[in-house]
Amino acid sequence: MSYLIAITGKGGVGKTTISAIIVKRLIKKGCKPILAIDADPNTCLDTMLGVKAVKSVGRVREEAREIAGKGLSAGTSKQELLEMKIAESLVESEDFDLIAMGRSEGPGCYCYANNVLRSVIGEISVNYPYIVLDNEAGLENLSRRIVQEVDVLVMISDPSNRGIETIKRLYDLSHEMGIRYRKLVFIVNRVRNHFPGSVELLNADFLVSLPENSEIIELSEGHQNISELQEDNPVVTKIDELLDKLISVSSMNKHQL
């Protein structure tokens, strides 16, 4: 059974950077292979991980539609064709594989592609002890039930009042949508001074404060591989502490790291 970590939050708070760091630190701890899912239409998790996603699910969906429309898929059902195309979009690496959702490049909705993607993920996830899902801003992908349940839901905010209010709304919305998770982590990223006290009122299993860090800012702005981070980077240290607790402790109380 795969251990699934889903990361979400409002736009521009560092979700993809933190997702990439989590993937790399899990690998460092021997938790591999990992399936990394880039569910943000603005695909960039691949760059942060040092690979290149040539095709996204959005793109192969359009390819499958075109092939089926031209009658070139004789003997192959629409679902089989789309499953095959999604498998082709998987980026394989030594310690992790990556699949990118991308965005729809043509008319129609993602509903059918989402259903097939959910089926494909269900089939291939048995090959991965850990899955890291980098969501787009908000909870849309989780509400579509691309995955049915997550082990850890990570909500990320910056320390601004607006950011904290957004994470509170996401918290309430997750319950309204019936999103299921076993553990909840709130991360406040790019903290310069004090940890926002209002976050402590939220019912999370872990509250994590990540300091603003020039090394990470430079890597993120330059779209560079997150592997370039130094081992003693304070953000890396904090995420290591969190992951050690998540993957080694079966019953966890509320902590502030």
C-alpha positions as CSV (number, residue, x, y, z in Angstrom):
1,M,0.0,0.0,0.0
2,S,1.5,3.3,-1.1
3,Y,2.0,6.2,1.4
4,L,0.5,9.2,-0.3
5,I,1.5,12.8,0.6
6,A,-0.6,15.5,-1.1
7,I,0.5,19.2,-1.1
8,T,-1.8,22.1,-1.6
9,G,-2.2,25.8,-0.8
10,K,-2.8,29.1,-2.4
11,G,-0.7,30.1,-5.5
12,G,2.8,31.4,-5.1
13,V,3.6,30.1,-1.7
14,G,6.2,27.5,-2.8
15,K,4.1,24.4,-3.1
16,T,6.2,22.9,-6.0
17,T,9.5,23.8,-4.4
18,I,8.5,22.1,-1.1
19,S,7.0,19.1,-3.1
20,A,10.4,18.7,-4.8
21,I,12.3,18.9,-1.6
22,I,10.0,16.3,0.0
23,V,10.6,13.9,-3.0
24,K,14.4,14.4,-2.7
25,R,14.5,14.0,1.0
26,L,12.4,10.8,0.9
27,I,14.8,9.4,-1.6
28,K,17.7,10.4,0.7
29,K,16.0,8.4,3.5
30,G,15.8,5.3,1.3
31,C,12.0,5.7,0.7
32,K,12.1,4.8,-3.0
33,P,11.0,4.5,-5.7
34,I,8.6,7.5,-5.6
35,L,5.8,8.4,-7.9
36,A,5.7,12.2,-8.2
37,I,2.5,13.6,-9.7
38,D,2.5,17.2,-11.0
39,A,-1.2,18.1,-10.9
40,D,-0.5,21.8,-11.3
41,P,-1.4,23.0,-14.9
42,N,1.7,25.2,-14.7
43,T,3.9,22.2,-14.9
44,C,7.3,22.8,-13.3
45,L,7.9,20.0,-10.8
46,D,9.9,18.2,-13.4
47,T,12.4,21.0,-13.7
48,M,12.8,21.2,-9.9
49,L,13.5,17.5,-9.8
50,G,16.0,17.7,-12.7
51,V,13.9,15.8,-15.3
52,K,11.8,16.8,-18.3
53,A,8.1,16.0,-18.8
54,V,7.8,16.0,-22.6
55,K,4.1,15.0,-22.5
56,S,1.4,15.8,-20.0
57,V,-1.9,14.0,-19.4
58,G,-3.6,17.1,-21.0
59,R,-1.6,16.7,-24.2
60,V,-1.9,12.9,-24.5
61,R,-5.7,13.3,-23.9
62,E,-5.8,15.4,-27.1
63,E,-3.6,13.0,-29.0
64,A,-5.9,10.1,-28.0
65,R,-9.0,12.1,-29.1
66,E,-7.4,12.9,-32.5
67,I,-6.4,9.3,-33.1
68,A,-9.8,8.0,-32.2
69,G,-11.5,10.8,-34.3
70,K,-9.5,9.7,-37.4
71,G,-10.4,6.1,-36.9
72,L,-6.8,5.1,-36.4
73,S,-7.3,3.0,-33.2
74,A,-9.1,0.0,-34.8
75,G,-9.3,-2.8,-32.2
76,T,-8.3,-0.5,-29.3
77,S,-11.0,0.9,-27.1
78,K,-11.0,4.6,-26.2
79,Q,-10.0,3.8,-22.6
80,E,-7.2,1.4,-23.6
81,L,-5.8,4.1,-26.0
82,L,-5.9,6.8,-23.3
83,E,-4.3,4.4,-20.7
84,M,-1.5,3.6,-23.2
85,K,-0.9,7.3,-23.9
86,I,-0.8,8.1,-20.2
87,A,1.7,5.4,-19.6
88,E,3.8,7.0,-22.4
89,S,3.8,10.3,-20.6
90,L,5.5,8.8,-17.5
91,V,9.0,10.2,-17.0
92,E,11.3,7.5,-15.5
93,S,14.2,8.3,-13.3
94,E,16.5,6.2,-11.2
95,D,14.8,6.8,-7.8
96,F,11.5,8.3,-8.9
97,D,9.0,8.5,-11.8
98,L,6.9,11.5,-12.6
99,I,3.6,12.1,-14.4
100,A,2.3,15.6,-15.2
101,M,-1.3,16.6,-15.5
102,G,-0.7,19.7,-17.6
103,R,-3.7,21.5,-18.9
104,S,-6.4,20.6,-21.4
105,E,-5.3,21.7,-24.9
106,G,-8.7,21.4,-26.5
107,P,-12.4,21.5,-25.9
108,G,-14.2,19.5,-23.3
109,C,-13.5,18.8,-19.7
110,Y,-11.0,16.5,-17.9
111,C,-13.7,14.3,-16.5
112,Y,-13.0,11.2,-18.6
113,A,-9.2,11.7,-18.5
114,N,-9.4,12.1,-14.7
115,N,-11.3,8.8,-14.4
116,V,-8.7,7.0,-16.6
117,L,-5.8,8.7,-14.7
118,R,-7.3,7.6,-11.4
119,S,-7.5,4.0,-12.8
120,V,-3.9,4.2,-14.1
121,I,-2.6,5.6,-10.8
122,G,-4.4,2.9,-8.9
123,E,-2.7,0.2,-11.1
124,I,0.8,1.6,-11.1
125,S,0.9,2.8,-7.5
126,V,1.6,-0.7,-6.2
127,N,5.1,-0.2,-7.7
128,Y,5.8,2.8,-5.5
129,P,5.9,2.8,-1.7
130,Y,5.6,6.6,-1.7
131,I,3.6,9.0,-3.8
132,V,4.0,12.8,-3.7
133,L,1.1,14.8,-5.3
134,D,1.8,18.4,-6.1
135,N,-1.7,20.0,-6.5
136,E,-2.7,23.2,-8.2
137,A,-3.8,26.0,-6.0
138,G,-6.9,25.0,-4.0
139,L,-8.4,21.6,-3.7
140,E,-9.8,21.0,-7.2
141,N,-7.7,17.9,-8.0
142,L,-8.5,16.3,-4.7
143,S,-12.2,17.1,-5.0
144,R,-12.1,15.3,-8.4
145,R,-11.0,12.2,-6.5
146,I,-7.9,11.6,-8.6
147,V,-6.9,9.8,-5.4
148,Q,-9.5,8.6,-3.0
149,E,-7.7,9.1,0.2
150,V,-4.3,10.6,1.3
151,D,-2.1,9.6,4.2
152,V,-0.8,13.2,4.7
153,L,-2.5,16.4,3.5
154,V,0.0,19.3,3.5
155,M,-1.5,22.8,3.3
156,I,1.1,25.5,2.7
157,S,0.8,29.3,3.3
158,D,3.0,32.3,3.4
159,P,3.0,34.3,6.7
160,S,0.7,37.0,5.4
161,N,-2.7,37.6,6.8
162,R,-4.3,36.8,3.4
163,G,-2.3,33.6,3.2
164,I,-3.4,32.5,6.7
165,E,-7.0,33.2,5.9
166,T,-6.7,31.2,2.6
167,I,-5.4,28.2,4.5
168,K,-8.2,28.5,7.0
169,R,-10.7,28.5,4.1
170,L,-9.0,25.5,2.5
171,Y,-9.2,23.7,5.8
172,D,-13.0,24.3,6.1
173,L,-13.5,23.5,2.4
174,S,-11.6,20.1,2.7
175,H,-14.2,19.0,5.3
176,E,-17.1,20.3,3.2
177,M,-15.8,18.3,0.2
178,G,-15.3,15.2,2.3
179,I,-11.6,15.0,1.4
180,R,-10.2,12.2,3.4
181,Y,-6.7,12.2,5.0
182,R,-5.1,10.5,8.0
183,K,-2.7,13.3,9.1
184,L,-2.9,17.1,8.4
185,V,0.2,19.3,8.2
186,F,0.2,23.1,8.0
187,I,3.4,24.7,6.7
188,V,4.0,28.4,6.9
189,N,6.7,29.1,4.3
190,R,9.1,32.1,4.1
191,V,8.8,33.1,7.7
192,R,11.1,36.1,8.4
193,N,10.4,36.8,12.1
194,H,7.7,35.1,14.2
195,F,5.5,32.1,13.5
196,P,1.9,33.4,13.0
197,G,0.1,32.7,16.2
198,S,-3.3,32.4,14.5
199,V,-2.2,29.2,12.7
200,E,-1.8,27.5,16.0
201,L,-5.6,27.6,16.5
202,L,-6.1,25.3,13.6
203,N,-6.6,21.6,14.2
204,A,-3.5,20.2,12.5
205,D,-1.3,17.3,13.5
206,F,1.8,19.2,12.7
207,L,2.6,22.9,12.4
208,V,5.8,23.7,10.6
209,S,7.5,27.0,10.2
210,L,10.0,27.3,7.3
211,P,12.3,30.3,7.3
212,E,12.8,32.5,4.3
213,N,15.9,31.2,2.5
214,S,18.0,32.9,-0.1
215,E,19.5,29.7,-1.5
216,I,16.0,28.3,-2.2
217,I,14.8,31.6,-3.6
218,E,17.7,31.6,-6.1
219,L,17.1,28.0,-7.2
220,S,13.3,28.6,-7.5
221,E,13.6,31.8,-9.5
222,G,16.2,30.2,-11.7
223,H,14.1,27.1,-12.2
224,Q,17.0,24.9,-11.1
225,N,17.2,21.4,-9.8
226,I,16.4,21.4,-6.1
227,S,19.2,18.7,-5.6
228,E,21.6,21.6,-5.6
229,L,20.5,22.5,-2.1
230,Q,23.1,22.1,0.7
231,E,22.5,19.3,3.2
232,D,22.6,21.8,6.1
233,N,20.0,24.2,4.5
234,P,17.6,25.1,7.4
235,V,14.6,24.4,5.2
236,V,15.9,21.0,4.3
237,T,16.5,20.3,8.0
238,K,13.0,21.3,9.0
239,I,11.5,19.1,6.3
240,D,13.7,16.2,7.3
241,E,12.4,16.5,10.9
242,L,8.8,16.4,9.6
243,L,9.4,13.4,7.4
244,D,11.2,11.5,10.1
245,K,8.0,11.9,12.3
246,L,5.6,11.1,9.4
247,I,7.3,7.9,8.3
248,S,8.5,6.5,11.6
249,V,5.8,7.3,14.2
250,S,2.5,5.6,13.9
251,S,0.6,7.7,16.4
252,M,1.4,11.4,16.4
253,N,0.1,14.2,18.6
254,K,0.1,17.9,17.6
255,H,3.6,19.3,17.4
256,Q,5.2,22.5,16.3
257,L,8.5,22.1,14.6
